Amino acid sequence: MPDKNYIFFGDTKNVPYGTKNSSEIFEFTKNILNFFITKNVKNVAIACNTTSAVAYEELKNYFKDKLNIFPLIQTAAPFSIENLKDNDTIAVLATKATINSDKYAKEINKYNQNINVISIDCTGFVEIVENRLYEDKKSIELIKSKLNIAKENNAKRIILGCTHYPYLVNIFKSILNVEYFDPAISLANIVQKKLKNIEGNNELKFYVSKNPQEFIKSAKMFFDVEKAELISVEK
């Protein structure tokens, strides 16, 4: 939807969320959403699996009259198991907080209780992407150790349960060549379907809570970011 207006907030000060507790994540996100409201935002896509897992319900209630929120896990779950059969196994690669919440399994089992969900804590993967350690020996060994769990459980499909993980897919496939599911695509498709009639004029602004230049460098992986404004949203 190139004709819409977008605001992107990267909480570079508090990344990674996956090692934080649920109350911290709620506070971080609440502050970001309050900032969005000052910018006249009406619709929010939570691109973070961890936030969707541990804070979405509370955020939805807190902002119920102010914002329409699209959560990543809850939106993508039914699409993640399309064409899988009863007793098939799907593996979830995710952060510690997402895994501890068991949110993917809970959401998937709403649509099919007979799908086996294996959850794999991939602490360290975010840092591999953020620091671009794609050829680092220890990084590869860590990735292998996690994918071996999926392999041992005969996973038919693997969910990329963190926004950073799609940037590791080529490495993943070289180790375990199965189907990988990116929930962000499902979320984007649903947002497009629901909001296609909203007017805009192709405005795009990036905000970060720390190190805008480093963010710009990392963000080049997913978008040609030219400028990011440093801003504090903390109360």
Contacts in CASP RR format, 6 or more apart in sequence:
PFRMAT RR
TARGET T0000
AUTHOR 0000-0000-0000
METHOD contacts of the structure
MODEL  1
MPDKNYIFFGDTKNVPYGTKNSSEIFEFTKNILNFFITKNVKNVAIACNT
TSAVAYEELKNYFKDKLNIFPLIQTAAPFSIENLKDNDTIAVLATKATIN
SDKYAKEINKYNQNINVISIDCTGFVEIVENRLYEDKKSIELIKSKLNIA
KENNAKRIILGCTHYPYLVNIFKSILNVEYFDPAISLANIVQKKLKNIEG
NNELKFYVSKNPQEFIKSAKMFFDVEKAELISVEK
1 192 0 8 1.000
1 195 0 8 1.000
1 196 0 8 1.000
2 202 0 8 1.000
3 200 0 8 1.000
3 201 0 8 1.000
3 202 0 8 1.000
4 195 0 8 1.000
4 198 0 8 1.000
4 200 0 8 1.000
4 202 0 8 1.000
5 200 0 8 1.000
5 201 0 8 1.000
5 202 0 8 1.000
5 203 0 8 1.000
5 204 0 8 1.000
6 203 0 8 1.000
6 204 0 8 1.000
6 205 0 8 1.000
7 36 0 8 1.000
7 39 0 8 1.000
7 41 0 8 1.000
7 205 0 8 1.000
7 207 0 8 1.000
8 204 0 8 1.000
8 205 0 8 1.000
8 206 0 8 1.000
8 207 0 8 1.000
9 32 0 8 1.000
9 35 0 8 1.000
9 36 0 8 1.000
9 206 0 8 1.000
9 207 0 8 1.000
9 208 0 8 1.000
9 209 0 8 1.000
9 233 0 8 1.000
10 206 0 8 1.000
10 207 0 8 1.000
10 208 0 8 1.000
10 209 0 8 1.000
10 215 0 8 1.000
11 17 0 8 1.000
11 28 0 8 1.000
11 32 0 8 1.000
11 208 0 8 1.000
11 209 0 8 1.000
12 208 0 8 1.000
12 209 0 8 1.000
12 210 0 8 1.000
12 211 0 8 1.000
12 214 0 8 1.000
12 215 0 8 1.000
13 208 0 8 1.000
13 209 0 8 1.000
13 210 0 8 1.000
14 20 0 8 1.000
14 24 0 8 1.000
14 28 0 8 1.000
14 209 0 8 1.000
15 126 0 8 1.000
15 130 0 8 1.000
16 95 0 8 1.000
16 126 0 8 1.000
16 127 0 8 1.000
16 130 0 8 1.000
17 25 0 8 1.000
17 28 0 8 1.000
17 48 0 8 1.000
17 50 0 8 1.000
17 51 0 8 1.000
17 95 0 8 1.000
17 97 0 8 1.000
18 25 0 8 1.000
18 50 0 8 1.000
18 95 0 8 1.000
18 96 0 8 1.000
18 97 0 8 1.000
18 98 0 8 1.000
18 123 0 8 1.000
18 126 0 8 1.000
18 162 0 8 1.000
19 95 0 8 1.000
19 96 0 8 1.000
19 97 0 8 1.000
19 123 0 8 1.000
20 28 0 8 1.000
20 50 0 8 1.000
20 97 0 8 1.000
21 97 0 8 1.000
22 54 0 8 1.000
22 55 0 8 1.000
22 97 0 8 1.000
22 101 0 8 1.000
25 50 0 8 1.000
25 51 0 8 1.000
25 54 0 8 1.000
25 55 0 8 1.000
25 97 0 8 1.000
26 54 0 8 1.000
26 55 0 8 1.000
26 58 0 8 1.000
26 59 0 8 1.000
29 46 0 8 1.000
29 51 0 8 1.000
29 55 0 8 1.000
29 59 0 8 1.000
30 59 0 8 1.000
30 62 0 8 1.000
31 233 0 8 1.000
31 234 0 8 1.000
31 235 0 8 1.000
32 233 0 8 1.000
33 44 0 8 1.000
33 59 0 8 1.000
33 63 0 8 1.000
33 67 0 8 1.000
33 69 0 8 1.000
34 233 0 8 1.000
34 235 0 8 1.000
35 207 0 8 1.000
35 231 0 8 1.000
35 233 0 8 1.000
36 44 0 8 1.000
36 67 0 8 1.000
37 66 0 8 1.000
37 67 0 8 1.000
41 67 0 8 1.000
42 67 0 8 1.000
42 68 0 8 1.000
43 67 0 8 1.000
43 68 0 8 1.000
43 69 0 8 1.000
43 70 0 8 1.000
43 191 0 8 1.000
43 195 0 8 1.000
43 198 0 8 1.000
44 67 0 8 1.000
44 68 0 8 1.000
44 69 0 8 1.000
44 70 0 8 1.000
45 70 0 8 1.000
45 72 0 8 1.000
45 187 0 8 1.000
45 188 0 8 1.000
45 191 0 8 1.000
46 52 0 8 1.000
46 56 0 8 1.000
46 59 0 8 1.000
46 69 0 8 1.000
46 70 0 8 1.000
46 71 0 8 1.000
46 72 0 8 1.000
47 72 0 8 1.000
47 163 0 8 1.000
47 184 0 8 1.000
47 187 0 8 1.000
48 72 0 8 1.000
48 163 0 8 1.000
49 72 0 8 1.000
49 73 0 8 1.000
49 94 0 8 1.000
49 95 0 8 1.000
49 98 0 8 1.000
49 161 0 8 1.000
49 162 0 8 1.000
49 163 0 8 1.000
49 183 0 8 1.000
50 94 0 8 1.000
50 95 0 8 1.000
50 97 0 8 1.000
50 98 0 8 1.000
50 162 0 8 1.000
51 59 0 8 1.000
51 71 0 8 1.000
51 72 0 8 1.000
52 71 0 8 1.000
52 72 0 8 1.000
52 73 0 8 1.000
52 74 0 8 1.000
52 103 0 8 1.000
53 73 0 8 1.000
53 94 0 8 1.000
53 97 0 8 1.000
53 98 0 8 1.000
53 101 0 8 1.000
53 103 0 8 1.000
53 104 0 8 1.000
54 97 0 8 1.000
54 98 0 8 1.000
54 101 0 8 1.000
54 103 0 8 1.000
56 69 0 8 1.000
56 71 0 8 1.000
56 73 0 8 1.000
56 74 0 8 1.000
59 69 0 8 1.000
60 69 0 8 1.000
60 71 0 8 1.000
63 69 0 8 1.000
70 187 0 8 1.000
70 190 0 8 1.000
70 191 0 8 1.000
70 194 0 8 1.000
72 183 0 8 1.000
72 184 0 8 1.000
72 187 0 8 1.000
73 98 0 8 1.000
73 103 0 8 1.000
73 104 0 8 1.000
73 107 0 8 1.000
73 183 0 8 1.000
74 107 0 8 1.000
75 183 0 8 1.000
75 186 0 8 1.000
75 187 0 8 1.000
75 190 0 8 1.000
76 181 0 8 1.000
76 183 0 8 1.000
76 184 0 8 1.000
76 186 0 8 1.000
76 187 0 8 1.000
77 104 0 8 1.000
77 107 0 8 1.000
77 108 0 8 1.000
77 110 0 8 1.000
77 111 0 8 1.000
78 111 0 8 1.000
79 181 0 8 1.000
79 183 0 8 1.000
79 186 0 8 1.000
80 90 0 8 1.000
80 104 0 8 1.000
80 108 0 8 1.000
80 157 0 8 1.000
80 159 0 8 1.000
80 181 0 8 1.000
80 183 0 8 1.000
80 186 0 8 1.000
81 90 0 8 1.000
81 108 0 8 1.000
81 111 0 8 1.000
81 112 0 8 1.000
81 115 0 8 1.000
81 157 0 8 1.000
84 90 0 8 1.000
84 112 0 8 1.000
84 115 0 8 1.000
84 156 0 8 1.000
84 157 0 8 1.000
86 112 0 8 1.000
86 114 0 8 1.000
86 115 0 8 1.000
87 114 0 8 1.000
87 115 0 8 1.000
87 116 0 8 1.000
88 115 0 8 1.000
88 116 0 8 1.000
88 156 0 8 1.000
88 157 0 8 1.000
89 115 0 8 1.000
89 116 0 8 1.000
89 117 0 8 1.000
89 118 0 8 1.000
89 153 0 8 1.000
89 154 0 8 1.000
89 155 0 8 1.000
89 156 0 8 1.000
90 108 0 8 1.000
90 115 0 8 1.000
90 116 0 8 1.000
90 117 0 8 1.000
90 118 0 8 1.000
90 155 0 8 1.000
90 156 0 8 1.000
90 157 0 8 1.000
90 158 0 8 1.000
90 159 0 8 1.000
90 181 0 8 1.000
91 117 0 8 1.000
91 118 0 8 1.000
91 119 0 8 1.000
91 120 0 8 1.000
91 149 0 8 1.000
91 150 0 8 1.000
91 153 0 8 1.000
91 155 0 8 1.000
91 157 0 8 1.000
91 158 0 8 1.000
91 159 0 8 1.000
92 98 0 8 1.000
92 99 0 8 1.000
92 104 0 8 1.000
92 105 0 8 1.000
92 117 0 8 1.000
92 118 0 8 1.000
92 119 0 8 1.000
92 120 0 8 1.000
92 158 0 8 1.000
92 159 0 8 1.000
92 161 0 8 1.000
93 120 0 8 1.000
93 122 0 8 1.000
93 125 0 8 1.000
93 146 0 8 1.000
93 150 0 8 1.000
93 158 0 8 1.000
93 159 0 8 1.000
93 160 0 8 1.000
93 161 0 8 1.000
93 162 0 8 1.000
93 165 0 8 1.000
94 104 0 8 1.000
94 119 0 8 1.000
94 120 0 8 1.000
94 121 0 8 1.000
94 122 0 8 1.000
94 159 0 8 1.000
94 161 0 8 1.000
94 162 0 8 1.000
95 121 0 8 1.000
95 122 0 8 1.000
95 123 0 8 1.000
95 126 0 8 1.000
95 161 0 8 1.000
95 162 0 8 1.000
96 121 0 8 1.000
96 123 0 8 1.000
98 104 0 8 1.000
98 161 0 8 1.000
98 162 0 8 1.000
99 119 0 8 1.000
99 120 0 8 1.000
99 121 0 8 1.000
102 119 0 8 1.000
104 117 0 8 1.000
104 119 0 8 1.000
104 159 0 8 1.000
104 161 0 8 1.000
105 117 0 8 1.000
105 119 0 8 1.000
108 115 0 8 1.000
108 117 0 8 1.000
109 115 0 8 1.000
109 117 0 8 1.000
116 153 0 8 1.000
118 149 0 8 1.000
118 150 0 8 1.000
118 153 0 8 1.000
118 155 0 8 1.000
120 146 0 8 1.000
120 149 0 8 1.000
120 150 0 8 1.000
122 146 0 8 1.000
122 162 0 8 1.000
122 165 0 8 1.000
124 142 0 8 1.000
125 142 0 8 1.000
125 143 0 8 1.000
125 146 0 8 1.000
125 162 0 8 1.000
125 164 0 8 1.000
125 165 0 8 1.000
125 168 0 8 1.000
126 162 0 8 1.000
126 164 0 8 1.000
127 133 0 8 1.000
128 134 0 8 1.000
128 136 0 8 1.000
128 139 0 8 1.000
128 142 0 8 1.000
128 143 0 8 1.000
128 168 0 8 1.000
129 164 0 8 1.000
129 165 0 8 1.000
129 167 0 8 1.000
129 168 0 8 1.000
129 221 0 8 1.000
130 164 0 8 1.000
130 218 0 8 1.000
132 218 0 8 1.000
133 139 0 8 1.000
134 168 0 8 1.000
134 171 0 8 1.000
140 171 0 8 1.000
143 168 0 8 1.000
143 171 0 8 1.000
143 172 0 8 1.000
143 175 0 8 1.000
144 175 0 8 1.000
147 158 0 8 1.000
147 172 0 8 1.000
147 175 0 8 1.000
147 176 0 8 1.000
150 158 0 8 1.000
150 176 0 8 1.000
150 178 0 8 1.000
151 176 0 8 1.000
155 178 0 8 1.000
156 178 0 8 1.000
156 179 0 8 1.000
157 178 0 8 1.000
157 179 0 8 1.000
157 180 0 8 1.000
157 181 0 8 1.000
158 172 0 8 1.000
158 176 0 8 1.000
158 178 0 8 1.000
158 179 0 8 1.000
158 180 0 8 1.000
158 181 0 8 1.000
159 180 0 8 1.000
159 181 0 8 1.000
159 183 0 8 1.000
160 166 0 8 1.000
160 169 0 8 1.000
160 180 0 8 1.000
160 181 0 8 1.000
160 182 0 8 1.000
160 183 0 8 1.000
161 183 0 8 1.000
163 184 0 8 1.000
165 172 0 8 1.000
166 182 0 8 1.000
166 184 0 8 1.000
167 221 0 8 1.000
167 222 0 8 1.000
169 180 0 8 1.000
172 180 0 8 1.000
173 180 0 8 1.000
205 229 0 8 1.000
206 215 0 8 1.000
206 219 0 8 1.000
206 225 0 8 1.000
206 227 0 8 1.000
206 228 0 8 1.000
206 229 0 8 1.000
207 228 0 8 1.000
207 229 0 8 1.000
207 230 0 8 1.000
207 231 0 8 1.000
208 215 0 8 1.000
208 228 0 8 1.000
208 229 0 8 1.000
208 230 0 8 1.000
208 231 0 8 1.000
209 230 0 8 1.000
209 231 0 8 1.000
209 232 0 8 1.000
209 233 0 8 1.000
210 230 0 8 1.000
212 228 0 8 1.000
212 229 0 8 1.000
212 230 0 8 1.000
215 225 0 8 1.000
215 228 0 8 1.000
216 225 0 8 1.000
216 226 0 8 1.000
216 227 0 8 1.000
216 228 0 8 1.000
219 225 0 8 1.000
219 228 0 8 1.000
END
